[in-house]
Amino acid sequence: MTKLDKLYKKIVNNPKDINFKDLDKLLKQHGFECRQPGKGSSHFHYYHPKLTEILTIPYARPIKAIYVKRAIAAIESLKEGGNE
């Protein structure tokens, strides 16, 4: 099992108390592109060419579970090969 697989399993099993750096790494490894905030915003926007949904995740410590669950759902959608 690779480090990425371990990180994914850790995040899926416990979506609470995940730091932004780990979630960012996981999303980028699955092909998401990140647009950093501008002018005072702390929300990062993640895009993927195969998905229509845009993930917006605030840079907070820890990230709320709802944002982590949305990111997991987007990754699962990619694995299934479907479009959202």
Buried (B, 14 or more C-beta within 10 A) or exposed (E): EEEEEEBBEEBEEEBEEBEBEBBBBBBEBBEBEEEEEEEEEEEBBBBBEEBEBEBBBEBEEEBEEEBBEBBBEBBEBBEEEEEE
